[in-house]
Structures are given as C-alpha cells and as structure tokens.
Amino acid sequence: MDVLHNAVRSYAWGSRTALAEMLGREVPAPHPEAELWMGAHPGDPSRVVGPDGAVRSLLDLLAEDPRGQLGERFAQRWGGRLPFLLKVLAAEEALSLQAHPSAEQAALGFAAENAAGVPIDSPVRNYKDPSAKPELVCALTEFHALAGFRDPHRTVKLLRALEAPDFAPYTELLAVQPDANGLRALFTTLITLPQTALDALLPQVLDACVLHVKERGEFDAECRTALELGEAYPGDAGVLAALLLNRIVLQPGEAIFLPAGNLHAYLHGTGVEILANSDNVLRCGLTPKHVDVPELMRVLDFSCGDMPVQRGDEVSPGLWVYRTPCPEFELSRLEPGPGVPIRVDHTGPQILFCTRGEVVLTTARGERQALRRGQSVWLAAGDPPVLVEADVPAQLFRATAGAE
C-alpha cells in the first residue's frame, strides 16, 4: 500500500477553487486547475515514495514488477500496463464537443498517422495511442453535461419552439426522417456550414433562444446552454450541434457511461472520471484545439435517446459499484462511517481516493494508513485485503480493472 502523489493539469476551462480546496492548498489557485490524474499514464504518472525515501513513478513500479503489481492475469491481459486512469475533473467552463474511438478505430487511426509521419506530440495529431477511450463520470457536485443525441422527436419540438425562420429548413431535415439517419444528415449539415452561412444563421438562433428563455419556455435549460456556448465560442458550429444533444444534470453520486462514438461536452461541475488509459480525442467544436470533423464523423455513433443515469448497485453496506461493459475499468463508491467498516477485497490493482472526510486503511498484515480528502493510495495485486474505517461519515472512490 503506497500513498500516491498526483499531477494536476491546468487547462483554460478548469476551476481556480475546486481542486485547490480538495487538495488543501491556497484558494484561489493562481491559474485554472482542470484535472487531477491518478494512475500510470505516460503523460503524467503518479509517484510513490519508497521506504528509502526514493521517489519513483507508478509507471516505473509496473515496469519493474508487472506481475507483482498487476497480478498474473491482468499483467498478461494488458501487457504489463495499467488499463485505467482515474481523474478528478473540475470544469468551470465547457469542454470541447468531442467523441472517442473504439479500439479498432483507434488502432487503424494510430497506424495511419504513424505511416503519414505525423509526430506523436503534434497538435494536429488525433491518435496518441492505439487504444479505445470509454469513460464514466460520477458527480461530486452538481454536474452539467451534454451527452448523446436526444430523441429526434424531442429535438424537432425544441427546434420548432425556437421559431427561427432561417433554421426551419434544417429542422425539416430531421422532421422528415426522425431517426439516426436524420440526425446524421442534420448534424453533418450544421457542423460543415460555410462560415458565411453560419455567421448569418447563428445570431438568429441565439436571438430565438433569448426570447424562449424570457418566455420561460419548455426548453429553458437547453437555450441557456446555447447562449452560454455562443458567448464563449462566437461563430462556432458546435453551438448549433449542441442543440441536438441531451442536456444532463447529475447530482452527487450519479454517473453516466460514455461509450466509444458518444458525442459529448462537459459543461460545469466537479466529478470523478474513470477511463481507459488512452488520450485519443476527436473534436468538432467549442475549442481552440485541433478540430477534425471528417475523422470525428467516421467514429461518431448516431444512436439516440435518453442517456441512462446510474447511482451504482449497492453490493454490500456502504459499497456501490457502477456497472459498465468495459474490461479496462470499474468504479466503486465507498461510504464508511461509525459502525460501517468496509472490507475491500481485490484480485488486481486498485487506487483508493478519498473525496470526503478522513478514513483509516488497515491491511491484514496490520499496516495502517490514514487518508484524508484529496489523498489516494495504490494497492498492488499482491497486497492483502484492506479494511476501511471512519469515525464520521466519509467517502472514497475505488478504481480497478473491470471483470473479464
């Protein structure tokens, strides 16, 4: 059992308070802090301090003893790599409109960019590795997101409610074919509009959103989001595309799973995110970063309907598991308290991260480790089971590899 020292990543959309408060540092931070990374991603691996005081990265620990750290089965399954990455994501502003490839798509894209000689660190590189990047985000605060295409009939109702005359022909593309194919046609048309057409259409749509909000219309939240995005990214086709997506509000403890091909954009809030250990992102708008619409269209899934929101399955008192089909990861929520100790059994590698209160971890060998909010530990596959105890209600999240 090793305490982890984790990297904070700064992006313009991050918060100057959320991570600083969580980590017990000065508030506000001098610049926006967006993500806390826990794991063995080559870009920012966690570090551990050994008994001799030497600092080593988790990446080095895995390289030195993959079977001991990951277990024989997981070391063989994942080639000695940790298959998941755990993050805290703190969004003060909207992230880009994006999707992630499947494993097959990532392998093909990675090979193609290598063959084309695109440097791995190039800002126009889409595929940094040959892996899929499914993810699950669980809210720590109220968390707002756009994710997945809304039911087409609801979207037609929304677009007609705006009563923007010049937008009517675009609405009819979906009205005459209210299914995945209609969504593909409308999305493709909007995201590829010439800038001159976009500059004429977008102000009219946003003016209609203002009127809808003033009249307290049915789609108030969707219109407010469009207005916020329009202010942050003037002239961006992603503002129109965002009107086609489900607008989701997660309460603390609620989560959504985002499979390959799911178009999404996180809007605001703090959450725990677990994902496959990949850095492949395809963007189509709402960002100053590289945008590749044709490549995103190749991987996008136009399945439509409500996004399932889950609170996890309570498998024992104080322990909830969030189910996904991913072999790379599994996320659990632990809420120990007086009279509610939680035993953590495992057959593979784990990261435990404290998000509320303070706990004491005790192993079967008698090792004890106090853990307070913002701290995390690494449990190797060879470590004994851990008992998690707290004098007052606390909360942790556990990241581990998924079931085979």
Wavefront OBJ file of the C-alpha trace (Angstrom):
o trace
v 0.000 0.000 0.000
v 1.617 3.227 -1.207
v 0.433 6.827 -0.902
v 0.222 8.435 -4.344
v 1.460 11.885 -5.286
v -0.574 13.017 -8.264
v -0.247 15.595 -11.029
v -2.649 18.493 -11.515
v -3.265 19.549 -15.110
v -4.137 23.128 -15.968
v -6.500 23.951 -18.821
v -8.404 27.170 -19.507
v -11.766 25.537 -18.690
v -10.651 24.490 -15.194
v -11.533 25.861 -11.760
v -9.360 28.020 -9.514
v -11.097 26.696 -6.388
v -12.352 23.091 -6.688
v -9.062 21.175 -6.815
v -7.252 23.659 -4.579
v -9.882 23.147 -1.861
v -9.842 19.375 -2.305
v -6.055 19.193 -2.015
v -5.852 21.597 0.933
v -3.936 24.276 -0.943
v -4.293 28.043 -1.148
v -7.597 29.207 -2.639
v -7.940 30.566 -5.244
v -5.204 28.881 -7.229
v -3.065 31.221 -9.368
v -4.467 29.688 -12.568
v -7.318 27.356 -13.604
v -6.810 23.742 -12.494
v -8.787 21.242 -14.534
v -7.765 17.650 -13.794
v -6.081 15.573 -11.107
v -4.557 12.416 -12.621
v -4.148 9.167 -10.681
v -2.532 6.254 -12.463
v 0.295 5.307 -14.781
v -0.366 7.347 -17.900
v 2.988 8.228 -19.534
v 1.901 11.870 -19.796
v 1.646 12.374 -16.014
v 2.172 9.198 -13.955
v 1.529 9.230 -10.219
v 4.567 8.985 -7.948
v 5.239 6.971 -4.791
v 7.841 7.456 -2.077
v 9.609 4.231 -1.136
v 10.785 3.182 2.360
v 14.228 4.520 1.450
v 12.782 7.925 0.586
v 13.344 7.446 -3.129
v 10.614 8.835 -5.384
v 9.530 6.606 -8.244
v 6.730 6.851 -10.753
v 3.956 4.281 -10.762
v 4.948 3.668 -14.375
v 8.400 2.536 -13.204
v 6.927 0.296 -10.494
v 4.824 -1.504 -13.088
v 7.780 -1.886 -15.444
v 9.942 -3.379 -12.686
v 7.374 -5.916 -11.462
v 4.254 -6.118 -13.658
v 3.086 -9.439 -12.230
v 3.509 -8.374 -8.627
v 1.806 -5.019 -9.145
v -0.962 -6.047 -11.556
v -1.324 -9.752 -10.855
v -0.533 -12.522 -13.319
v -3.900 -12.395 -15.074
v -4.057 -8.615 -15.539
v -0.376 -8.307 -16.433
v -0.882 -10.812 -19.227
v -4.231 -9.348 -20.342
v -2.927 -5.762 -20.540
v 0.690 -6.325 -21.496
v 2.063 -5.029 -18.204
v 0.119 -1.743 -18.479
v -2.378 -0.315 -16.025
v -5.560 -0.352 -18.155
v -7.355 2.530 -16.427
v -6.794 6.153 -15.448
v -8.636 7.836 -12.565
v -9.207 11.589 -12.622
v -10.931 14.362 -10.776
v -12.348 16.751 -13.349
v -13.165 20.331 -12.289
v -14.930 22.276 -15.043
v -15.656 25.969 -14.608
v -16.351 26.350 -18.341
v -17.451 23.996 -21.109
v -15.083 21.419 -22.575
v -14.887 20.736 -26.302
v -17.579 18.882 -28.234
v -15.868 15.522 -28.645
v -16.027 11.761 -29.048
v -13.587 8.884 -28.619
v -12.827 5.995 -30.987
v -13.369 2.275 -30.494
v -10.328 0.018 -30.127
v -10.487 -0.970 -33.794
v -10.869 2.634 -34.957
v -8.029 3.775 -32.700
v -5.676 1.070 -33.953
v -6.378 1.995 -37.583
v -6.089 5.738 -36.942
v -2.877 5.376 -34.943
v -1.277 3.260 -37.670
v -2.400 5.685 -40.400
v -0.953 8.730 -38.636
v 2.285 6.871 -37.948
v 2.528 5.919 -41.625
v 1.871 9.542 -42.591
v 4.721 10.681 -40.349
v 2.601 12.837 -38.023
v 4.713 13.411 -34.870
v 3.187 11.877 -31.745
v 3.278 15.275 -29.999
v 1.884 17.234 -32.948
v -1.087 19.489 -32.064
v -2.896 18.156 -35.158
v -2.432 14.508 -34.163
v -5.740 12.734 -33.418
v -4.470 9.355 -32.227
v -1.811 9.371 -29.493
v -2.131 5.611 -28.942
v -3.905 2.588 -30.469
v -6.470 2.247 -27.654
v -10.149 2.943 -27.084
v -11.172 5.560 -24.533
v -14.560 4.736 -22.995
v -15.219 6.679 -19.799
v -17.568 7.047 -16.862
v -18.029 10.257 -14.879
v -19.576 10.372 -11.400
v -20.630 13.711 -9.948
v -19.083 15.096 -6.762
v -21.022 18.351 -7.100
v -23.993 19.102 -9.312
v -22.529 18.270 -12.722
v -23.845 19.533 -16.060
v -23.109 17.841 -19.384
v -24.232 17.355 -22.956
v -24.108 13.687 -23.919
v -25.605 11.565 -26.665
v -28.166 12.564 -29.273
v -31.605 13.436 -27.919
v -34.667 11.593 -29.196
v -35.259 13.139 -32.656
v -38.925 13.899 -31.972
v -37.947 15.944 -28.900
v -35.249 17.722 -30.883
v -37.708 18.660 -33.629
v -40.026 20.041 -30.943
v -37.163 22.088 -29.477
v -36.032 23.493 -32.825
v -39.579 24.412 -33.833
v -40.142 26.083 -30.465
v -37.310 28.486 -31.254
v -39.217 29.856 -34.255
v -36.059 30.947 -36.063
v -37.285 31.282 -39.692
v -33.961 30.627 -41.413
v -33.440 27.498 -39.319
v -36.713 25.891 -40.440
v -35.214 24.081 -43.480
v -32.620 22.459 -41.223
v -35.287 21.383 -38.754
v -37.191 19.704 -41.579
v -34.167 17.501 -42.370
v -34.855 15.780 -39.063
v -38.641 16.138 -39.087
v -38.987 14.099 -42.284
v -36.587 11.424 -41.003
v -36.702 11.376 -37.182
v -34.113 8.651 -36.637
v -30.351 8.094 -36.534
v -30.044 8.734 -40.273
v -31.899 12.011 -39.965
v -29.644 13.040 -37.098
v -26.596 12.215 -39.183
v -27.925 14.356 -42.049
v -28.742 17.333 -39.823
v -25.565 17.146 -37.739
v -23.370 16.837 -40.833
v -25.105 19.807 -42.444
v -24.745 22.031 -39.373
v -21.172 21.150 -38.470
v -19.960 21.740 -42.044
v -21.805 25.000 -42.745
v -19.655 27.611 -44.509
v -18.638 30.358 -42.108
v -20.650 32.978 -44.015
v -23.827 30.909 -43.647
v -23.039 30.224 -40.007
v -22.466 33.908 -39.263
v -25.908 34.686 -40.679
v -27.769 31.788 -39.035
v -26.266 31.609 -35.558
v -27.299 35.097 -34.328
v -30.887 34.410 -35.373
v -30.936 31.113 -33.469
v -29.401 32.721 -30.378
v -31.908 35.591 -30.514
v -34.649 32.948 -30.589
v -33.047 31.301 -27.545
v -33.116 34.629 -25.681
v -36.825 35.001 -26.405
v -37.518 31.398 -25.366
v -35.769 31.971 -22.032
v -37.665 35.221 -21.429
v -40.918 33.391 -22.054
v -39.821 30.559 -19.733
v -40.326 28.015 -22.452
v -40.124 24.249 -22.159
v -36.504 24.143 -23.306
v -35.165 26.848 -20.995
v -32.078 24.882 -19.896
v -31.116 23.924 -23.443
v -31.461 27.529 -24.615
v -29.448 28.904 -21.703
v -26.682 26.453 -22.561
v -26.734 27.517 -26.217
v -26.444 31.156 -25.153
v -23.513 30.413 -22.838
v -21.732 28.454 -25.556
v -22.484 31.149 -28.121
v -20.894 33.771 -25.888
v -17.821 31.637 -25.203
v -17.383 30.448 -28.813
v -18.882 33.034 -31.193
v -19.317 31.803 -34.739
v -18.725 28.158 -33.772
v -20.860 25.491 -35.468
v -20.621 23.455 -32.270
v -23.169 25.821 -30.706
v -25.806 24.614 -33.174
v -24.709 20.983 -32.921
v -25.074 21.163 -29.137
v -28.826 21.726 -29.578
v -29.104 18.117 -30.784
v -27.708 16.571 -27.589
v -29.226 15.502 -24.284
v -28.638 18.077 -21.569
v -27.938 16.194 -18.357
v -27.688 17.310 -14.735
v -26.078 14.788 -12.398
v -26.485 15.022 -8.641
v -23.610 13.877 -6.390
v -23.231 10.109 -6.652
v -24.931 9.892 -10.058
v -22.934 8.796 -13.089
v -23.118 8.390 -16.856
v -21.148 5.998 -19.021
v -19.832 7.298 -22.344
v -19.009 4.514 -24.811
v -16.958 4.874 -27.979
v -18.562 7.207 -30.511
v -20.694 9.110 -27.985
v -20.689 12.849 -28.715
v -20.434 14.845 -25.501
v -19.240 18.008 -23.795
v -18.928 18.529 -20.051
v -20.305 21.950 -19.116
v -19.766 22.653 -15.429
v -19.069 20.876 -12.156
v -16.661 18.562 -10.381
v -16.668 14.810 -10.848
v -14.623 11.646 -10.589
v -13.868 10.239 -14.018
v -12.539 6.787 -14.807
v -11.459 5.913 -18.313
v -9.386 3.535 -20.346
v -5.728 4.574 -20.243
v -5.800 6.437 -23.551
v -5.504 10.011 -24.796
v -7.457 9.775 -28.063
v -9.887 12.680 -28.518
v -11.677 13.735 -31.705
v -13.178 17.239 -31.583
v -15.673 19.077 -33.772
v -16.167 22.384 -31.987
v -16.262 24.529 -28.838
v -12.478 24.565 -28.561
v -9.370 26.404 -29.757
v -7.680 22.996 -30.106
v -7.368 20.893 -33.254
v -10.724 20.050 -34.863
v -11.094 17.196 -37.361
v -14.725 16.935 -38.443
v -14.244 14.234 -41.138
v -12.413 11.946 -38.713
v -14.957 12.542 -35.968
v -17.764 11.704 -38.404
v -16.028 8.392 -39.073
v -16.283 7.311 -35.423
v -19.500 9.029 -34.339
v -22.438 6.920 -33.127
v -25.810 8.466 -34.001
v -27.831 6.232 -31.687
v -30.373 8.439 -29.948
v -32.462 8.595 -26.803
v -32.038 9.376 -23.122
v -28.654 8.722 -21.527
v -29.002 6.234 -18.638
v -28.061 7.776 -15.291
v -26.955 5.378 -12.574
v -26.264 5.634 -8.850
v -24.431 2.336 -8.669
v -25.522 -1.042 -7.325
v -25.163 -1.410 -3.549
v -23.375 -4.755 -3.277
v -22.809 -4.527 0.492
v -23.451 -1.890 3.192
v -21.652 1.305 2.183
v -20.290 -0.052 -1.124
v -21.750 0.823 -4.546
v -20.442 -0.413 -7.904
v -21.013 1.416 -11.199
v -21.547 -1.162 -13.936
v -20.138 -0.795 -17.451
v -19.277 -3.299 -20.202
v -15.613 -2.202 -20.138
v -12.880 -4.695 -19.228
v -10.454 -1.803 -18.692
v -12.040 -0.347 -15.566
v -14.590 -0.493 -12.783
v -15.522 2.335 -10.408
v -16.931 1.858 -6.910
v -18.110 4.345 -4.288
v -17.378 3.618 -0.624
v -19.114 5.445 2.228
v -17.766 4.178 5.561
v -18.813 5.645 8.884
v -19.406 4.743 12.533
v -20.429 1.090 12.609
v -19.969 0.776 8.831
v -16.467 -0.576 8.164
v -15.940 -1.724 4.584
v -13.698 -4.619 3.606
v -12.020 -4.143 0.232
v -11.129 -7.443 -1.407
v -9.395 -7.471 -4.744
v -7.609 -9.696 -7.230
v -5.995 -6.933 -9.247
v -4.553 -3.422 -8.920
v -6.540 -0.678 -7.207
v -6.477 3.021 -6.485
v -8.439 4.321 -3.485
v -9.171 8.055 -3.483
v -10.765 9.944 -0.577
v -13.290 12.616 -1.546
v -14.865 13.389 1.847
v -13.750 13.178 5.456
v -10.916 11.012 6.725
v -10.504 7.243 6.864
v -8.051 4.690 8.189
v -6.995 1.794 5.968
v -5.806 -1.349 7.736
v -4.370 -4.386 5.957
v -4.439 -7.991 7.133
v -0.715 -7.566 7.892
v -1.505 -4.779 10.339
v -0.337 -1.894 8.151
v -2.305 1.296 8.805
v -2.644 4.352 6.620
v -4.728 7.451 7.339
v -6.264 9.033 4.265
v -7.973 12.428 4.152
v -9.865 14.279 1.437
v -7.771 14.670 -1.715
v -5.381 11.806 -0.901
v -5.074 8.450 -2.634
v -3.250 5.140 -2.291
v -2.079 2.429 -4.656
v -2.884 -1.175 -3.776
v -0.907 -3.705 -5.770
v -2.473 -7.026 -6.702
v -0.196 -8.734 -4.198
v -1.288 -6.557 -1.273
v -3.645 -8.105 1.296
v -7.307 -7.045 1.650
v -7.955 -3.688 3.308
v -10.468 -2.668 5.969
v -11.728 0.909 5.548
v -12.947 2.615 8.745
v -14.122 6.135 9.588
v -15.203 7.835 12.826
v -17.537 10.159 10.915
v -19.218 9.609 7.528
v -16.631 9.663 4.752
v -16.431 8.870 1.060
v -13.890 7.189 -1.199
v -13.825 6.007 -4.777
v -12.123 2.807 -5.852
v -10.719 2.288 -9.329
v -9.777 -1.161 -10.534
v -9.771 -3.196 -13.723
v -13.132 -4.497 -14.909
v -14.354 -8.057 -14.897
v -13.115 -10.300 -17.681
l 1 2 3 4 5 6 7 8 9 10 11 12 13 14 15 16 17 18 19 20 21 22 23 24 25 26 27 28 29 30 31 32 33 34 35 36 37 38 39 40 41 42 43 44 45 46 47 48 49 50 51 52 53 54 55 56 57 58 59 60 61 62 63 64 65 66 67 68 69 70 71 72 73 74 75 76 77 78 79 80 81 82 83 84 85 86 87 88 89 90 91 92 93 94 95 96 97 98 99 100 101 102 103 104 105 106 107 108 109 110 111 112 113 114 115 116 117 118 119 120 121 122 123 124 125 126 127 128 129 130 131 132 133 134 135 136 137 138 139 140 141 142 143 144 145 146 147 148 149 150 151 152 153 154 155 156 157 158 159 160 161 162 163 164 165 166 167 168 169 170 171 172 173 174 175 176 177 178 179 180 181 182 183 184 185 186 187 188 189 190 191 192 193 194 195 196 197 198 199 200 201 202 203 204 205 206 207 208 209 210 211 212 213 214 215 216 217 218 219 220 221 222 223 224 225 226 227 228 229 230 231 232 233 234 235 236 237 238 239 240 241 242 243 244 245 246 247 248 249 250 251 252 253 254 255 256 257 258 259 260 261 262 263 264 265 266 267 268 269 270 271 272 273 274 275 276 277 278 279 280 281 282 283 284 285 286 287 288 289 290 291 292 293 294 295 296 297 298 299 300 301 302 303 304 305 306 307 308 309 310 311 312 313 314 315 316 317 318 319 320 321 322 323 324 325 326 327 328 329 330 331 332 333 334 335 336 337 338 339 340 341 342 343 344 345 346 347 348 349 350 351 352 353 354 355 356 357 358 359 360 361 362 363 364 365 366 367 368 369 370 371 372 373 374 375 376 377 378 379 380 381 382 383 384 385 386 387 388 389 390 391 392 393 394 395 396 397 398 399 400 401 402 403 404
